[in-house]
Amino acid sequence: MWDFVSGLVAMGFLVAGLFFLKFWRRTADPLFALFALAFWVLAINEAIIAFAQLALEERTWLYLLRLVAFSLILVAILWKNRRA
């Protein structure tokens, strides 16, 4: 059951990334490109959780992927506000 839910969450992250990619193509604003990239990193994280069948003790390195994704979002927001 949890694998199915992880797959759904990964699909949701992929769709969100596609929406941000669409907005980036319309506006050419790097904020949307970085958001798309961050959501795709989160989708990769969830896909690894679903397909790798790792024990809970072996999943700690996956937090680095989440850190990368949230850092991308933070950098995008700070860069957008700095340019203004």
Phi and psi restraints in degrees (range 20) as a CNS / XPLOR table:
assign (resid 1 and name C) (resid 2 and name N)
       (resid 2 and name CA) (resid 2 and name C) 1.0 -67.4 20.0 2
assign (resid 2 and name N) (resid 2 and name CA)
       (resid 2 and name C) (resid 3 and name N) 1.0 -31.4 20.0 2
assign (resid 2 and name C) (resid 3 and name N)
       (resid 3 and name CA) (resid 3 and name C) 1.0 -64.9 20.0 2
assign (resid 3 and name N) (resid 3 and name CA)
       (resid 3 and name C) (resid 4 and name N) 1.0 -39.4 20.0 2
assign (resid 3 and name C) (resid 4 and name N)
       (resid 4 and name CA) (resid 4 and name C) 1.0 -63.9 20.0 2
assign (resid 4 and name N) (resid 4 and name CA)
       (resid 4 and name C) (resid 5 and name N) 1.0 -43.8 20.0 2
assign (resid 4 and name C) (resid 5 and name N)
       (resid 5 and name CA) (resid 5 and name C) 1.0 -65.9 20.0 2
assign (resid 5 and name N) (resid 5 and name CA)
       (resid 5 and name C) (resid 6 and name N) 1.0 -40.3 20.0 2
assign (resid 5 and name C) (resid 6 and name N)
       (resid 6 and name CA) (resid 6 and name C) 1.0 -63.1 20.0 2
assign (resid 6 and name N) (resid 6 and name CA)
       (resid 6 and name C) (resid 7 and name N) 1.0 -37.6 20.0 2
assign (resid 6 and name C) (resid 7 and name N)
       (resid 7 and name CA) (resid 7 and name C) 1.0 -64.6 20.0 2
assign (resid 7 and name N) (resid 7 and name CA)
       (resid 7 and name C) (resid 8 and name N) 1.0 -40.6 20.0 2
assign (resid 7 and name C) (resid 8 and name N)
       (resid 8 and name CA) (resid 8 and name C) 1.0 -64.1 20.0 2
assign (resid 8 and name N) (resid 8 and name CA)
       (resid 8 and name C) (resid 9 and name N) 1.0 -41.8 20.0 2
assign (resid 8 and name C) (resid 9 and name N)
       (resid 9 and name CA) (resid 9 and name C) 1.0 -65.5 20.0 2
assign (resid 9 and name N) (resid 9 and name CA)
       (resid 9 and name C) (resid 10 and name N) 1.0 -41.1 20.0 2
assign (resid 9 and name C) (resid 10 and name N)
       (resid 10 and name CA) (resid 10 and name C) 1.0 -61.9 20.0 2
assign (resid 10 and name N) (resid 10 and name CA)
       (resid 10 and name C) (resid 11 and name N) 1.0 -42.3 20.0 2
assign (resid 10 and name C) (resid 11 and name N)
       (resid 11 and name CA) (resid 11 and name C) 1.0 -63.4 20.0 2
assign (resid 11 and name N) (resid 11 and name CA)
       (resid 11 and name C) (resid 12 and name N) 1.0 -39.6 20.0 2
assign (resid 11 and name C) (resid 12 and name N)
       (resid 12 and name CA) (resid 12 and name C) 1.0 -62.6 20.0 2
assign (resid 12 and name N) (resid 12 and name CA)
       (resid 12 and name C) (resid 13 and name N) 1.0 -41.2 20.0 2
assign (resid 12 and name C) (resid 13 and name N)
       (resid 13 and name CA) (resid 13 and name C) 1.0 -64.8 20.0 2
assign (resid 13 and name N) (resid 13 and name CA)
       (resid 13 and name C) (resid 14 and name N) 1.0 -39.3 20.0 2
assign (resid 13 and name C) (resid 14 and name N)
       (resid 14 and name CA) (resid 14 and name C) 1.0 -63.6 20.0 2
assign (resid 14 and name N) (resid 14 and name CA)
       (resid 14 and name C) (resid 15 and name N) 1.0 -42.5 20.0 2
assign (resid 14 and name C) (resid 15 and name N)
       (resid 15 and name CA) (resid 15 and name C) 1.0 -65.0 20.0 2
assign (resid 15 and name N) (resid 15 and name CA)
       (resid 15 and name C) (resid 16 and name N) 1.0 -42.4 20.0 2
assign (resid 15 and name C) (resid 16 and name N)
       (resid 16 and name CA) (resid 16 and name C) 1.0 -61.5 20.0 2
assign (resid 16 and name N) (resid 16 and name CA)
       (resid 16 and name C) (resid 17 and name N) 1.0 -40.5 20.0 2
assign (resid 16 and name C) (resid 17 and name N)
       (resid 17 and name CA) (resid 17 and name C) 1.0 -62.2 20.0 2
assign (resid 17 and name N) (resid 17 and name CA)
       (resid 17 and name C) (resid 18 and name N) 1.0 -38.7 20.0 2
assign (resid 17 and name C) (resid 18 and name N)
       (resid 18 and name CA) (resid 18 and name C) 1.0 -66.3 20.0 2
assign (resid 18 and name N) (resid 18 and name CA)
       (resid 18 and name C) (resid 19 and name N) 1.0 -37.8 20.0 2
assign (resid 18 and name C) (resid 19 and name N)
       (resid 19 and name CA) (resid 19 and name C) 1.0 -62.6 20.0 2
assign (resid 19 and name N) (resid 19 and name CA)
       (resid 19 and name C) (resid 20 and name N) 1.0 -44.5 20.0 2
assign (resid 19 and name C) (resid 20 and name N)
       (resid 20 and name CA) (resid 20 and name C) 1.0 -66.6 20.0 2
assign (resid 20 and name N) (resid 20 and name CA)
       (resid 20 and name C) (resid 21 and name N) 1.0 -33.5 20.0 2
assign (resid 20 and name C) (resid 21 and name N)
       (resid 21 and name CA) (resid 21 and name C) 1.0 -65.0 20.0 2
assign (resid 21 and name N) (resid 21 and name CA)
       (resid 21 and name C) (resid 22 and name N) 1.0 -38.5 20.0 2
assign (resid 21 and name C) (resid 22 and name N)
       (resid 22 and name CA) (resid 22 and name C) 1.0 -63.8 20.0 2
assign (resid 22 and name N) (resid 22 and name CA)
       (resid 22 and name C) (resid 23 and name N) 1.0 -42.7 20.0 2
assign (resid 22 and name C) (resid 23 and name N)
       (resid 23 and name CA) (resid 23 and name C) 1.0 -65.5 20.0 2
assign (resid 23 and name N) (resid 23 and name CA)
       (resid 23 and name C) (resid 24 and name N) 1.0 -37.1 20.0 2
assign (resid 23 and name C) (resid 24 and name N)
       (resid 24 and name CA) (resid 24 and name C) 1.0 -64.8 20.0 2
assign (resid 24 and name N) (resid 24 and name CA)
       (resid 24 and name C) (resid 25 and name N) 1.0 -39.8 20.0 2
assign (resid 24 and name C) (resid 25 and name N)
       (resid 25 and name CA) (resid 25 and name C) 1.0 -66.2 20.0 2
assign (resid 25 and name N) (resid 25 and name CA)
       (resid 25 and name C) (resid 26 and name N) 1.0 -31.1 20.0 2
assign (resid 25 and name C) (resid 26 and name N)
       (resid 26 and name CA) (resid 26 and name C) 1.0 -74.9 20.0 2
assign (resid 26 and name N) (resid 26 and name CA)
       (resid 26 and name C) (resid 27 and name N) 1.0 -41.2 20.0 2
assign (resid 26 and name C) (resid 27 and name N)
       (resid 27 and name CA) (resid 27 and name C) 1.0 -106.9 20.0 2
assign (resid 27 and name N) (resid 27 and name CA)
       (resid 27 and name C) (resid 28 and name N) 1.0 -19.1 20.0 2
assign (resid 27 and name C) (resid 28 and name N)
       (resid 28 and name CA) (resid 28 and name C) 1.0 59.6 20.0 2
assign (resid 28 and name N) (resid 28 and name CA)
       (resid 28 and name C) (resid 29 and name N) 1.0 27.2 20.0 2
assign (resid 28 and name C) (resid 29 and name N)
       (resid 29 and name CA) (resid 29 and name C) 1.0 -86.4 20.0 2
assign (resid 29 and name N) (resid 29 and name CA)
       (resid 29 and name C) (resid 30 and name N) 1.0 122.5 20.0 2
assign (resid 29 and name C) (resid 30 and name N)
       (resid 30 and name CA) (resid 30 and name C) 1.0 -62.1 20.0 2
assign (resid 30 and name N) (resid 30 and name CA)
       (resid 30 and name C) (resid 31 and name N) 1.0 -20.1 20.0 2
assign (resid 30 and name C) (resid 31 and name N)
       (resid 31 and name CA) (resid 31 and name C) 1.0 -57.4 20.0 2
assign (resid 31 and name N) (resid 31 and name CA)
       (resid 31 and name C) (resid 32 and name N) 1.0 -44.4 20.0 2
assign (resid 31 and name C) (resid 32 and name N)
       (resid 32 and name CA) (resid 32 and name C) 1.0 -69.7 20.0 2
assign (resid 32 and name N) (resid 32 and name CA)
       (resid 32 and name C) (resid 33 and name N) 1.0 -35.5 20.0 2
assign (resid 32 and name C) (resid 33 and name N)
       (resid 33 and name CA) (resid 33 and name C) 1.0 -65.7 20.0 2
assign (resid 33 and name N) (resid 33 and name CA)
       (resid 33 and name C) (resid 34 and name N) 1.0 -41.7 20.0 2
assign (resid 33 and name C) (resid 34 and name N)
       (resid 34 and name CA) (resid 34 and name C) 1.0 -69.5 20.0 2
assign (resid 34 and name N) (resid 34 and name CA)
       (resid 34 and name C) (resid 35 and name N) 1.0 -35.5 20.0 2
assign (resid 34 and name C) (resid 35 and name N)
       (resid 35 and name CA) (resid 35 and name C) 1.0 -64.6 20.0 2
assign (resid 35 and name N) (resid 35 and name CA)
       (resid 35 and name C) (resid 36 and name N) 1.0 -42.4 20.0 2
assign (resid 35 and name C) (resid 36 and name N)
       (resid 36 and name CA) (resid 36 and name C) 1.0 -60.6 20.0 2
assign (resid 36 and name N) (resid 36 and name CA)
       (resid 36 and name C) (resid 37 and name N) 1.0 -45.0 20.0 2
assign (resid 36 and name C) (resid 37 and name N)
       (resid 37 and name CA) (resid 37 and name C) 1.0 -62.2 20.0 2
assign (resid 37 and name N) (resid 37 and name CA)
       (resid 37 and name C) (resid 38 and name N) 1.0 -41.4 20.0 2
assign (resid 37 and name C) (resid 38 and name N)
       (resid 38 and name CA) (resid 38 and name C) 1.0 -63.5 20.0 2
assign (resid 38 and name N) (resid 38 and name CA)
       (resid 38 and name C) (resid 39 and name N) 1.0 -42.5 20.0 2
assign (resid 38 and name C) (resid 39 and name N)
       (resid 39 and name CA) (resid 39 and name C) 1.0 -68.4 20.0 2
assign (resid 39 and name N) (resid 39 and name CA)
       (resid 39 and name C) (resid 40 and name N) 1.0 -32.6 20.0 2
assign (resid 39 and name C) (resid 40 and name N)
       (resid 40 and name CA) (resid 40 and name C) 1.0 -70.3 20.0 2
assign (resid 40 and name N) (resid 40 and name CA)
       (resid 40 and name C) (resid 41 and name N) 1.0 -33.8 20.0 2
assign (resid 40 and name C) (resid 41 and name N)
       (resid 41 and name CA) (resid 41 and name C) 1.0 -65.3 20.0 2
assign (resid 41 and name N) (resid 41 and name CA)
       (resid 41 and name C) (resid 42 and name N) 1.0 -39.7 20.0 2
assign (resid 41 and name C) (resid 42 and name N)
       (resid 42 and name CA) (resid 42 and name C) 1.0 -65.7 20.0 2
assign (resid 42 and name N) (resid 42 and name CA)
       (resid 42 and name C) (resid 43 and name N) 1.0 -35.0 20.0 2
assign (resid 42 and name C) (resid 43 and name N)
       (resid 43 and name CA) (resid 43 and name C) 1.0 -66.3 20.0 2
assign (resid 43 and name N) (resid 43 and name CA)
       (resid 43 and name C) (resid 44 and name N) 1.0 -40.6 20.0 2
assign (resid 43 and name C) (resid 44 and name N)
       (resid 44 and name CA) (resid 44 and name C) 1.0 -62.3 20.0 2
assign (resid 44 and name N) (resid 44 and name CA)
       (resid 44 and name C) (resid 45 and name N) 1.0 -40.3 20.0 2
assign (resid 44 and name C) (resid 45 and name N)
       (resid 45 and name CA) (resid 45 and name C) 1.0 -59.7 20.0 2
assign (resid 45 and name N) (resid 45 and name CA)
       (resid 45 and name C) (resid 46 and name N) 1.0 -47.8 20.0 2
assign (resid 45 and name C) (resid 46 and name N)
       (resid 46 and name CA) (resid 46 and name C) 1.0 -67.6 20.0 2
assign (resid 46 and name N) (resid 46 and name CA)
       (resid 46 and name C) (resid 47 and name N) 1.0 -36.1 20.0 2
assign (resid 46 and name C) (resid 47 and name N)
       (resid 47 and name CA) (resid 47 and name C) 1.0 -65.5 20.0 2
assign (resid 47 and name N) (resid 47 and name CA)
       (resid 47 and name C) (resid 48 and name N) 1.0 -38.9 20.0 2
assign (resid 47 and name C) (resid 48 and name N)
       (resid 48 and name CA) (resid 48 and name C) 1.0 -64.2 20.0 2
assign (resid 48 and name N) (resid 48 and name CA)
       (resid 48 and name C) (resid 49 and name N) 1.0 -40.7 20.0 2
assign (resid 48 and name C) (resid 49 and name N)
       (resid 49 and name CA) (resid 49 and name C) 1.0 -62.5 20.0 2
assign (resid 49 and name N) (resid 49 and name CA)
       (resid 49 and name C) (resid 50 and name N) 1.0 -40.0 20.0 2
assign (resid 49 and name C) (resid 50 and name N)
       (resid 50 and name CA) (resid 50 and name C) 1.0 -73.2 20.0 2
assign (resid 50 and name N) (resid 50 and name CA)
       (resid 50 and name C) (resid 51 and name N) 1.0 -41.1 20.0 2
assign (resid 50 and name C) (resid 51 and name N)
       (resid 51 and name CA) (resid 51 and name C) 1.0 -97.6 20.0 2
assign (resid 51 and name N) (resid 51 and name CA)
       (resid 51 and name C) (resid 52 and name N) 1.0 -21.8 20.0 2
assign (resid 51 and name C) (resid 52 and name N)
       (resid 52 and name CA) (resid 52 and name C) 1.0 -79.3 20.0 2
assign (resid 52 and name N) (resid 52 and name CA)
       (resid 52 and name C) (resid 53 and name N) 1.0 -21.9 20.0 2
assign (resid 52 and name C) (resid 53 and name N)
       (resid 53 and name CA) (resid 53 and name C) 1.0 54.5 20.0 2
assign (resid 53 and name N) (resid 53 and name CA)
       (resid 53 and name C) (resid 54 and name N) 1.0 46.7 20.0 2
assign (resid 53 and name C) (resid 54 and name N)
       (resid 54 and name CA) (resid 54 and name C) 1.0 -84.7 20.0 2
assign (resid 54 and name N) (resid 54 and name CA)
       (resid 54 and name C) (resid 55 and name N) 1.0 147.3 20.0 2
assign (resid 54 and name C) (resid 55 and name N)
       (resid 55 and name CA) (resid 55 and name C) 1.0 -69.2 20.0 2
assign (resid 55 and name N) (resid 55 and name CA)
       (resid 55 and name C) (resid 56 and name N) 1.0 158.6 20.0 2
assign (resid 55 and name C) (resid 56 and name N)
       (resid 56 and name CA) (resid 56 and name C) 1.0 -58.6 20.0 2
assign (resid 56 and name N) (resid 56 and name CA)
       (resid 56 and name C) (resid 57 and name N) 1.0 -34.2 20.0 2
assign (resid 56 and name C) (resid 57 and name N)
       (resid 57 and name CA) (resid 57 and name C) 1.0 -70.2 20.0 2
assign (resid 57 and name N) (resid 57 and name CA)
       (resid 57 and name C) (resid 58 and name N) 1.0 -23.5 20.0 2
assign (resid 57 and name C) (resid 58 and name N)
       (resid 58 and name CA) (resid 58 and name C) 1.0 -94.9 20.0 2
assign (resid 58 and name N) (resid 58 and name CA)
       (resid 58 and name C) (resid 59 and name N) 1.0 3.4 20.0 2
assign (resid 58 and name C) (resid 59 and name N)
       (resid 59 and name CA) (resid 59 and name C) 1.0 -93.6 20.0 2
assign (resid 59 and name N) (resid 59 and name CA)
       (resid 59 and name C) (resid 60 and name N) 1.0 2.2 20.0 2
assign (resid 59 and name C) (resid 60 and name N)
       (resid 60 and name CA) (resid 60 and name C) 1.0 -64.4 20.0 2
assign (resid 60 and name N) (resid 60 and name CA)
       (resid 60 and name C) (resid 61 and name N) 1.0 -31.4 20.0 2
assign (resid 60 and name C) (resid 61 and name N)
       (resid 61 and name CA) (resid 61 and name C) 1.0 -68.1 20.0 2
assign (resid 61 and name N) (resid 61 and name CA)
       (resid 61 and name C) (resid 62 and name N) 1.0 -18.7 20.0 2
assign (resid 61 and name C) (resid 62 and name N)
       (resid 62 and name CA) (resid 62 and name C) 1.0 -68.8 20.0 2
assign (resid 62 and name N) (resid 62 and name CA)
       (resid 62 and name C) (resid 63 and name N) 1.0 -20.0 20.0 2
assign (resid 62 and name C) (resid 63 and name N)
       (resid 63 and name CA) (resid 63 and name C) 1.0 -65.8 20.0 2
assign (resid 63 and name N) (resid 63 and name CA)
       (resid 63 and name C) (resid 64 and name N) 1.0 -23.4 20.0 2
assign (resid 63 and name C) (resid 64 and name N)
       (resid 64 and name CA) (resid 64 and name C) 1.0 -66.3 20.0 2
assign (resid 64 and name N) (resid 64 and name CA)
       (resid 64 and name C) (resid 65 and name N) 1.0 -36.4 20.0 2
assign (resid 64 and name C) (resid 65 and name N)
       (resid 65 and name CA) (resid 65 and name C) 1.0 -64.2 20.0 2
assign (resid 65 and name N) (resid 65 and name CA)
       (resid 65 and name C) (resid 66 and name N) 1.0 -41.2 20.0 2
assign (resid 65 and name C) (resid 66 and name N)
       (resid 66 and name CA) (resid 66 and name C) 1.0 -64.7 20.0 2
assign (resid 66 and name N) (resid 66 and name CA)
       (resid 66 and name C) (resid 67 and name N) 1.0 -38.6 20.0 2
assign (resid 66 and name C) (resid 67 and name N)
       (resid 67 and name CA) (resid 67 and name C) 1.0 -61.9 20.0 2
assign (resid 67 and name N) (resid 67 and name CA)
       (resid 67 and name C) (resid 68 and name N) 1.0 -41.6 20.0 2
assign (resid 67 and name C) (resid 68 and name N)
       (resid 68 and name CA) (resid 68 and name C) 1.0 -62.3 20.0 2
assign (resid 68 and name N) (resid 68 and name CA)
       (resid 68 and name C) (resid 69 and name N) 1.0 -45.2 20.0 2
assign (resid 68 and name C) (resid 69 and name N)
       (resid 69 and name CA) (resid 69 and name C) 1.0 -63.2 20.0 2
assign (resid 69 and name N) (resid 69 and name CA)
       (resid 69 and name C) (resid 70 and name N) 1.0 -47.9 20.0 2
assign (resid 69 and name C) (resid 70 and name N)
       (resid 70 and name CA) (resid 70 and name C) 1.0 -70.5 20.0 2
assign (resid 70 and name N) (resid 70 and name CA)
       (resid 70 and name C) (resid 71 and name N) 1.0 -29.2 20.0 2
assign (resid 70 and name C) (resid 71 and name N)
       (resid 71 and name CA) (resid 71 and name C) 1.0 -67.4 20.0 2
assign (resid 71 and name N) (resid 71 and name CA)
       (resid 71 and name C) (resid 72 and name N) 1.0 -38.8 20.0 2
assign (resid 71 and name C) (resid 72 and name N)
       (resid 72 and name CA) (resid 72 and name C) 1.0 -60.9 20.0 2
assign (resid 72 and name N) (resid 72 and name CA)
       (resid 72 and name C) (resid 73 and name N) 1.0 -42.5 20.0 2
assign (resid 72 and name C) (resid 73 and name N)
       (resid 73 and name CA) (resid 73 and name C) 1.0 -63.9 20.0 2
assign (resid 73 and name N) (resid 73 and name CA)
       (resid 73 and name C) (resid 74 and name N) 1.0 -44.2 20.0 2
assign (resid 73 and name C) (resid 74 and name N)
       (resid 74 and name CA) (resid 74 and name C) 1.0 -63.3 20.0 2
assign (resid 74 and name N) (resid 74 and name CA)
       (resid 74 and name C) (resid 75 and name N) 1.0 -44.3 20.0 2
assign (resid 74 and name C) (resid 75 and name N)
       (resid 75 and name CA) (resid 75 and name C) 1.0 -62.5 20.0 2
assign (resid 75 and name N) (resid 75 and name CA)
       (resid 75 and name C) (resid 76 and name N) 1.0 -41.7 20.0 2
assign (resid 75 and name C) (resid 76 and name N)
       (resid 76 and name CA) (resid 76 and name C) 1.0 -61.8 20.0 2
assign (resid 76 and name N) (resid 76 and name CA)
       (resid 76 and name C) (resid 77 and name N) 1.0 -43.4 20.0 2
assign (resid 76 and name C) (resid 77 and name N)
       (resid 77 and name CA) (resid 77 and name C) 1.0 -67.7 20.0 2
assign (resid 77 and name N) (resid 77 and name CA)
       (resid 77 and name C) (resid 78 and name N) 1.0 -45.1 20.0 2
assign (resid 77 and name C) (resid 78 and name N)
       (resid 78 and name CA) (resid 78 and name C) 1.0 -64.2 20.0 2
assign (resid 78 and name N) (resid 78 and name CA)
       (resid 78 and name C) (resid 79 and name N) 1.0 -39.6 20.0 2
assign (resid 78 and name C) (resid 79 and name N)
       (resid 79 and name CA) (resid 79 and name C) 1.0 -67.0 20.0 2
assign (resid 79 and name N) (resid 79 and name CA)
       (resid 79 and name C) (resid 80 and name N) 1.0 -38.6 20.0 2
assign (resid 79 and name C) (resid 80 and name N)
       (resid 80 and name CA) (resid 80 and name C) 1.0 -66.1 20.0 2
assign (resid 80 and name N) (resid 80 and name CA)
       (resid 80 and name C) (resid 81 and name N) 1.0 -41.2 20.0 2
assign (resid 80 and name C) (resid 81 and name N)
       (resid 81 and name CA) (resid 81 and name C) 1.0 -74.6 20.0 2
assign (resid 81 and name N) (resid 81 and name CA)
       (resid 81 and name C) (resid 82 and name N) 1.0 -27.6 20.0 2
assign (resid 81 and name C) (resid 82 and name N)
       (resid 82 and name CA) (resid 82 and name C) 1.0 -71.6 20.0 2
assign (resid 82 and name N) (resid 82 and name CA)
       (resid 82 and name C) (resid 83 and name N) 1.0 -38.3 20.0 2
assign (resid 82 and name C) (resid 83 and name N)
       (resid 83 and name CA) (resid 83 and name C) 1.0 -66.8 20.0 2
assign (resid 83 and name N) (resid 83 and name CA)
       (resid 83 and name C) (resid 84 and name N) 1.0 -29.2 20.0 2
